[in-house]
Amino acid sequence: MELKEKIRKTFLERFNEPGTVYASAGRINLIGEHTDYNGGFVFPGAIDKVIMAEIRPNGMEKVRVFSIDINEYVEFGLKEEDAPNEQWARYIFGVCREIQKRGGVVKGFDAVFAGNVPLGAGLSSSAALESCFAFALNDLFNGNTIDKFELAKIGQSTEHNYCGVMCGIMDQFASVFGKKDNLMRLDCRSMEYEYFPFKSDSHKLVLVDSRVKHELKDSPYNKRRESCERVAKKLGVETLRDATAEMLNTVKGEITAEDYMRAKFVIEEKERVLDVCDALVKGDYETVGKKMYETHDGLSKDYEVSCEELDFLNDVAKELGVTGSRIMGGGFGGCTINLVKNDLHDDFIKVVTDRFNEKYGHKPEIYDVVISDGARKIED
């Protein structure tokens, strides 16, 4: 609650009267990596790390917003030519414009925001920021008439049109639709989704952030996407969602070894997501963990998006008997997500921190995360 108190105090100092407080969450993805652009499934959940904002209409045609975390204040109008230069403010401006483009109402407002979503750890702080403001502006100016999927799309379009990031829908979806003690299986083709219980009294989710990001000369993301598209075309299917291992093996001799490995990973990952859903319904966390290790293995060897530091973290987890561990996110640095038994938790954190520091000369950041609610109003 310290976050809320800090925001409320700062808002009163800057704008004299109180507003309404909203929050939206960062996210993890338990399993289902590089499946979104292949028409498959992802399996995210919102976490207990948020972007929080206090907002009040100001009766003007401009937005006045202060970011506590970087101690910057920006004003901007609501027309296309009013786009601010500051990158963080473009997220908020983009949300305003995307609502307006869809026929929604946005008028001038004052806002103060801050967050505890770790930056650069792959937890989608930008999606949390977009979802927080989209939810708030829907509530304040549109009587909550914009549906939740549209709010997620507003965040995605903001990234595309105002921030230069051609992201999928998963991050914004998780941030808007998040539900405490539940993960969500999103079908990236049909956009249908289903909640699955994730509340274990015996396990914790722990993120280990390597604090490493490798600079890459070409775009490995695009190259892998092209591999998948080539194989899908060869198989005569729209995306690899409709492919099976048997189908892939029939064309093995007609495609490159690299394309084969990329497609193999995606086809297997699609099945792993479904297996994890079944396991969670039964409360079978051992199977969940086994599938996480398989995903890491596939991302490292077949999709080749891991790096030495992430493989090291995964090896240490396995050695210590951690239930499940894998790279989370696009790869080449960032975090591992770990499913850790309670009685192993403290030992795991100590050993993985010490051994990583010894080998790479800096300590990883450790974040315990709890699956929580997504975008919401906190109080008037």
Backbone torsions as a table, in degrees:
resi	resn	phi	psi	omega
1	MET	NA	-11.2	178.3
2	GLU	-57.4	-37.5	-178.9
3	LEU	-59.1	-47.6	-178.5
4	LYS	-63.4	-43.3	-178.8
5	GLU	-62.8	-40.2	179.1
6	LYS	-63.5	-42.6	-180.0
7	ILE	-65.8	-46.1	-178.4
8	ARG	-62.4	-41.4	180.0
9	LYS	-64.5	-46.2	-178.8
10	THR	-65.5	-39.6	-179.2
11	PHE	-62.0	-46.1	179.7
12	LEU	-62.0	-41.9	179.8
13	GLU	-62.6	-37.9	-175.2
14	ARG	-85.7	-38.7	-169.8
15	PHE	-121.3	5.1	170.3
16	ASN	72.1	-35.5	179.1
17	GLU	-120.0	150.1	-179.0
18	PRO	-74.4	159.4	175.2
19	GLY	-119.4	-151.6	179.0
20	THR	-112.9	141.6	-176.6
21	VAL	-101.7	132.2	178.4
22	TYR	-128.1	158.6	175.5
23	ALA	-146.3	153.9	169.0
24	SER	-145.8	155.8	-164.9
25	ALA	-101.8	155.0	163.0
26	GLY	-71.9	-179.3	-177.1
27	ARG	-145.9	156.9	166.1
28	ILE	-115.1	163.7	171.2
29	ASN	-124.9	112.6	-173.8
30	LEU	-66.7	-41.4	-178.6
31	ILE	-161.6	159.9	-178.5
32	GLY	102.3	66.4	-175.9
33	GLU	-105.1	138.4	-179.8
34	HIS	60.3	23.1	177.8
35	THR	-97.6	-20.7	-172.5
36	ASP	-60.8	-46.6	-178.3
37	TYR	-79.9	0.8	174.4
38	ASN	-107.2	15.9	176.0
39	GLY	72.9	16.5	-176.6
40	GLY	-93.2	-150.2	-176.7
41	PHE	-113.7	146.0	167.7
42	VAL	-119.9	164.2	-172.0
43	PHE	-140.0	65.6	-175.6
44	PRO	-89.4	172.1	171.1
45	GLY	-150.5	148.6	174.2
46	ALA	-76.1	152.0	-177.4
47	ILE	-121.4	173.2	-176.3
48	ASP	-84.4	34.1	173.2
49	LYS	-124.4	127.7	-167.7
50	VAL	-132.3	162.6	159.0
51	ILE	-102.7	129.1	-177.8
52	MET	-123.3	140.3	-178.1
53	ALA	-138.9	142.1	168.3
54	GLU	-105.0	131.4	-171.7
55	ILE	-136.5	142.0	175.9
56	ARG	-147.0	132.4	174.3
57	PRO	-58.0	141.3	-176.3
58	ASN	-114.8	2.6	176.7
59	GLY	73.4	8.2	179.6
60	MET	-111.3	179.1	176.8
61	GLU	-101.1	24.0	179.7
62	LYS	-137.5	159.9	179.0
63	VAL	-105.0	133.3	176.0
64	ARG	-120.7	119.0	-172.5
65	VAL	-137.3	138.0	179.9
66	PHE	-121.6	128.9	175.2
67	SER	-98.5	114.3	-179.7
68	ILE	-64.4	-42.5	-171.9
69	ASP	-63.5	-34.4	178.4
70	ILE	-112.4	6.2	174.5
71	ASN	54.3	50.0	179.4
72	GLU	-129.3	143.0	178.7
73	TYR	-118.7	135.1	-179.2
74	VAL	-136.3	143.6	170.6
75	GLU	-120.5	141.7	174.2
76	PHE	-153.1	155.1	175.8
77	GLY	-84.5	-176.3	-173.1
78	LEU	-111.6	15.5	175.7
79	LYS	-100.6	159.3	-175.4
80	GLU	-54.6	-38.4	-177.5
81	GLU	-73.6	-6.0	-177.9
82	ASP	-89.5	8.4	-175.2
83	ALA	-54.8	128.7	179.4
84	PRO	-73.9	158.9	178.5
85	ASN	-80.7	-32.1	-176.1
86	GLU	-65.9	128.9	-176.0
87	GLN	-59.3	-45.1	-177.2
88	TRP	-62.5	-34.9	-179.3
89	ALA	-73.5	-24.8	179.1
90	ARG	-65.0	-30.4	176.3
91	TYR	-61.5	-43.7	-177.9
92	ILE	-72.4	-44.7	177.1
93	PHE	-58.3	-44.8	-179.7
94	GLY	-59.5	-41.5	178.2
95	VAL	-62.2	-44.3	178.2
96	CYS	-58.2	-47.8	-177.2
97	ARG	-67.5	-40.1	-178.8
98	GLU	-66.9	-33.6	174.6
99	ILE	-65.5	-45.4	-179.6
100	GLN	-62.5	-41.0	-179.7
101	LYS	-60.3	-28.5	-179.5
102	ARG	-89.7	9.2	178.4
103	GLY	88.3	6.1	178.3
104	GLY	-81.5	168.7	-177.9
105	VAL	-104.4	131.3	168.1
106	VAL	-136.4	124.9	175.5
107	LYS	-114.3	176.4	-178.0
108	GLY	-61.3	145.4	178.0
109	PHE	-151.6	160.3	172.9
110	ASP	-105.5	144.3	-179.8
111	ALA	-149.9	145.8	170.3
112	VAL	-129.5	131.8	-179.9
113	PHE	-139.1	159.3	176.2
114	ALA	-156.5	170.0	-178.8
115	GLY	-154.3	164.1	172.6
116	ASN	-125.3	21.3	172.4
117	VAL	-78.9	118.4	-178.7
118	PRO	-59.2	132.6	-179.1
119	LEU	-81.6	142.2	175.2
120	GLY	76.9	7.0	-178.7
121	ALA	-100.3	5.1	178.7
122	GLY	78.5	26.5	-179.0
123	LEU	-103.7	9.2	172.9
124	SER	62.5	55.8	175.5
125	SER	-64.4	-31.8	-179.8
126	SER	-67.3	-41.0	177.5
127	ALA	-64.7	-36.5	177.9
128	ALA	-64.0	-40.5	178.7
129	LEU	-64.4	-47.6	179.5
130	GLU	-61.2	-45.1	-176.4
131	SER	-68.1	-36.7	178.1
132	CYS	-60.5	-49.0	-178.3
133	PHE	-72.2	-37.8	178.1
134	ALA	-61.7	-45.2	179.5
135	PHE	-62.4	-44.9	-177.8
136	ALA	-64.4	-45.8	-177.5
137	LEU	-69.6	-29.4	173.5
138	ASN	-65.3	-41.9	-179.2
139	ASP	-72.0	-44.0	-173.5
140	LEU	-76.5	-37.8	-171.8
141	PHE	-116.3	-13.3	-172.7
142	ASN	-125.9	12.3	177.3
143	GLY	54.5	31.1	-180.0
144	ASN	56.5	35.4	-179.3
145	THR	-87.8	-13.1	177.1
146	ILE	-84.4	125.6	-175.3
147	ASP	-75.6	164.4	-171.2
148	LYS	-61.9	-38.1	179.5
149	PHE	-63.8	-37.1	178.8
150	GLU	-66.6	-35.8	176.9
151	LEU	-62.2	-41.6	177.6
152	ALA	-63.6	-41.4	-179.8
153	LYS	-67.4	-33.1	176.8
154	ILE	-61.5	-42.8	176.8
155	GLY	-64.1	-43.9	179.4
156	GLN	-62.6	-45.3	179.8
157	SER	-64.7	-32.2	175.4
158	THR	-60.5	-45.6	178.1
159	GLU	-60.1	-46.0	-176.9
160	HIS	-65.5	-48.0	-166.8
161	ASN	-94.0	-20.3	-175.3
162	TYR	-124.6	-14.3	-176.5
163	CYS	-123.7	-3.5	174.3
164	GLY	71.4	24.8	179.0
165	VAL	-117.0	116.7	-177.4
166	MET	-87.9	66.0	-174.3
167	CYS	-82.7	163.1	170.8
168	GLY	-79.1	-166.1	-174.4
169	ILE	-97.2	-10.9	-168.4
170	MET	-57.9	-46.0	-173.1
171	ASP	-62.6	-47.5	-179.6
172	GLN	-68.1	-38.2	177.3
173	PHE	-57.7	-49.4	-177.9
174	ALA	-63.3	-38.8	-177.7
175	SER	-68.3	-35.3	-179.7
176	VAL	-82.4	-43.7	-170.5
177	PHE	-94.0	-3.6	-175.5
178	GLY	-48.7	142.1	-178.7
179	LYS	-139.1	130.1	-177.4
180	LYS	-51.1	136.9	176.3
181	ASP	62.5	21.9	178.7
182	ASN	-139.3	138.5	166.6
183	LEU	-98.5	164.5	-174.9
184	MET	-126.7	126.0	173.7
185	ARG	-92.0	114.8	179.6
186	LEU	-105.8	124.9	174.6
187	ASP	-83.4	109.6	-173.5
188	CYS	-72.5	-7.5	176.7
189	ARG	-93.3	-51.9	-175.5
190	SER	-91.8	-14.1	-174.9
191	MET	66.4	16.4	172.6
192	GLU	-78.7	149.5	-179.1
193	TYR	-142.1	159.2	-178.5
194	GLU	-146.3	140.9	177.7
195	TYR	-88.4	142.2	175.4
196	PHE	-128.8	139.2	-175.5
197	PRO	-66.7	135.1	173.2
198	PHE	-139.9	85.3	178.4
199	LYS	-145.9	99.2	-177.7
200	SER	-109.4	127.4	174.6
201	ASP	-78.5	-12.0	-174.1
202	SER	-105.4	-12.9	-175.6
203	HIS	-130.0	154.7	172.4
204	LYS	-123.1	154.0	171.9
205	LEU	-97.3	125.7	-178.2
206	VAL	-127.2	127.5	175.0
207	LEU	-98.4	133.4	174.7
208	VAL	-115.7	109.9	-177.1
209	ASP	-92.1	114.2	-177.7
210	SER	-65.1	-18.6	-174.6
211	ARG	58.3	29.4	178.6
212	VAL	-119.8	134.8	171.4
213	LYS	-137.5	112.6	-177.1
214	HIS	-80.7	130.7	175.9
215	GLU	-77.1	130.9	-175.4
216	LEU	-115.8	139.0	-173.5
217	LYS	-73.1	-39.4	178.6
218	ASP	-110.7	-173.8	179.2
219	SER	-99.3	95.3	-177.1
220	PRO	-65.1	-28.9	178.5
221	TYR	-62.0	-50.7	-178.1
222	ASN	-64.6	-38.7	-179.6
223	LYS	-62.9	-39.5	-179.7
224	ARG	-71.3	-37.1	177.4
225	ARG	-61.9	-43.1	179.5
226	GLU	-63.5	-39.9	176.5
227	SER	-56.4	-48.5	-177.8
228	CYS	-62.7	-40.8	-179.2
229	GLU	-67.0	-38.1	178.2
230	ARG	-62.7	-43.8	-178.4
231	VAL	-67.9	-41.5	178.7
232	ALA	-59.0	-42.9	179.8
233	LYS	-62.8	-43.8	179.5
234	LYS	-60.0	-37.0	-178.5
235	LEU	-83.4	-8.4	179.8
236	GLY	73.8	28.0	176.9
237	VAL	-117.9	157.9	-177.4
238	GLU	-66.5	-47.8	176.3
239	THR	-140.1	170.2	179.4
240	LEU	-68.0	-9.2	172.9
241	ARG	-53.3	-35.7	-176.0
242	ASP	-93.3	7.5	-178.5
243	ALA	-99.0	153.2	175.2
244	THR	-120.9	166.1	178.3
245	ALA	-60.5	-38.3	179.8
246	GLU	-62.2	-45.4	178.6
247	MET	-60.5	-42.7	-178.9
248	LEU	-61.4	-42.6	-177.7
249	ASN	-65.4	-26.0	179.0
250	THR	-69.3	-22.6	-179.6
251	VAL	-110.3	9.8	-175.1
252	LYS	-53.2	-40.8	-178.2
253	GLY	-75.4	-9.9	-175.3
254	GLU	-106.0	-0.9	179.5
255	ILE	-125.1	164.6	-179.2
256	THR	-71.5	157.3	178.5
257	ALA	-59.7	-36.6	-179.5
258	GLU	-65.5	-48.4	179.4
259	ASP	-60.8	-37.7	178.8
260	TYR	-61.4	-46.4	-178.1
261	MET	-64.2	-41.1	-179.6
262	ARG	-62.4	-47.0	-178.5
263	ALA	-66.9	-38.3	178.7
264	LYS	-57.3	-46.3	179.9
265	PHE	-59.8	-48.7	-175.1
266	VAL	-62.2	-43.2	-179.3
267	ILE	-64.5	-42.2	178.9
268	GLU	-68.8	-36.2	-178.7
269	GLU	-66.6	-36.8	176.5
270	LYS	-56.0	-45.2	-179.5
271	GLU	-68.9	-36.1	-179.2
272	ARG	-62.3	-39.8	179.0
273	VAL	-59.3	-45.3	-179.2
274	LEU	-65.2	-38.4	178.1
275	ASP	-63.6	-40.5	-180.0
276	VAL	-66.1	-39.2	176.9
277	CYS	-59.5	-46.8	178.4
278	ASP	-60.4	-42.4	-178.3
279	ALA	-64.4	-39.9	-179.3
280	LEU	-66.2	-36.7	177.5
281	VAL	-59.6	-34.4	179.8
282	LYS	-88.5	-3.8	-176.6
283	GLY	71.0	25.7	-175.7
284	ASP	-95.0	86.2	-175.8
285	TYR	-76.5	-20.0	176.6
286	GLU	-64.3	-43.3	177.7
287	THR	-66.5	-39.8	177.1
288	VAL	-55.6	-47.7	-178.8
289	GLY	-63.7	-42.1	179.2
290	LYS	-58.7	-43.3	-179.4
291	LYS	-66.7	-34.6	177.3
292	MET	-62.8	-43.8	177.3
293	TYR	-62.5	-39.7	178.8
294	GLU	-62.3	-40.1	178.6
295	THR	-62.4	-45.2	179.6
296	HIS	-59.4	-45.5	-179.7
297	ASP	-57.2	-45.5	179.8
298	GLY	-66.3	-41.1	179.3
299	LEU	-66.4	-32.0	-178.9
300	SER	-78.9	-47.9	-171.7
301	LYS	-93.9	-42.8	-175.7
302	ASP	-90.1	-42.5	-177.9
303	TYR	-91.5	-18.9	176.7
304	GLU	51.6	52.8	176.3
305	VAL	-119.6	11.6	176.8
306	SER	-88.5	-170.9	174.2
307	CYS	-153.0	170.8	-174.4
308	GLU	-56.3	-43.2	-175.7
309	GLU	-65.1	-40.5	-179.6
310	LEU	-70.7	-38.3	176.4
311	ASP	-63.7	-37.3	178.0
312	PHE	-62.7	-46.7	179.0
313	LEU	-60.2	-40.2	179.0
314	ASN	-65.4	-41.2	179.3
315	ASP	-64.1	-42.1	179.1
316	VAL	-63.0	-43.0	179.1
317	ALA	-58.8	-46.0	-178.6
318	LYS	-63.5	-44.3	-179.6
319	GLU	-59.8	-36.7	-177.1
320	LEU	-83.9	-4.8	179.4
321	GLY	85.4	21.4	175.4
322	VAL	-63.7	137.4	-173.1
323	THR	-60.3	-44.2	-179.4
324	GLY	-152.2	147.8	179.2
325	SER	-157.3	141.7	176.2
326	ARG	-163.0	163.3	168.2
327	ILE	-60.2	141.9	170.7
328	MET	-118.9	126.5	178.8
329	GLY	106.9	-167.9	-173.4
330	GLY	-66.8	-26.9	177.4
331	GLY	111.5	-170.8	178.6
332	PHE	62.2	26.3	-177.7
333	GLY	136.2	-175.8	179.6
334	GLY	93.7	-140.1	-167.2
335	CYS	-107.8	157.3	156.4
336	THR	-107.7	148.0	173.8
337	ILE	-107.8	132.1	-171.3
338	ASN	-128.4	132.6	175.7
339	LEU	-100.3	108.1	-167.0
340	VAL	-120.2	130.4	174.9
341	LYS	-62.9	143.2	-176.8
342	ASN	-52.2	-44.0	-173.9
343	ASP	-73.8	-9.0	179.0
344	LEU	-102.2	-12.9	-168.9
345	HIS	-52.8	-56.3	-174.2
346	ASP	-66.8	-40.3	-179.9
347	ASP	-65.1	-43.0	178.7
348	PHE	-58.0	-48.3	-177.6
349	ILE	-62.0	-43.7	-179.1
350	LYS	-64.2	-49.4	-175.5
351	VAL	-66.7	-45.4	-176.3
352	VAL	-66.1	-36.4	178.2
353	THR	-65.7	-48.9	-177.5
354	ASP	-64.3	-45.3	-175.6
355	ARG	-70.1	-37.3	178.0
356	PHE	-66.5	-43.8	179.8
357	ASN	-61.0	-42.7	-179.9
358	GLU	-61.9	-40.4	-175.8
359	LYS	-82.2	-39.8	-171.2
360	TYR	-113.5	-2.1	173.1
361	GLY	79.9	8.3	170.7
362	HIS	-151.5	154.2	-178.3
363	LYS	-84.9	143.5	172.3
364	PRO	-75.4	158.3	171.9
365	GLU	-87.7	140.1	-179.8
366	ILE	-115.0	130.5	177.4
367	TYR	-130.2	117.5	167.7
368	ASP	-79.2	132.8	178.2
369	VAL	-125.4	147.3	178.8
370	VAL	-121.5	136.8	-179.0
371	ILE	-73.4	122.9	-167.8
372	SER	-134.3	-173.0	-180.0
373	ASP	-78.4	155.5	177.4
374	GLY	-90.3	-140.9	-173.3
375	ALA	-59.1	136.8	-176.8
376	ARG	-163.7	160.1	172.0
377	LYS	-89.9	133.8	-178.2
378	ILE	-97.5	-51.4	175.2
379	GLU	-166.5	154.4	175.1
380	ASP	-81.1	NA	NA
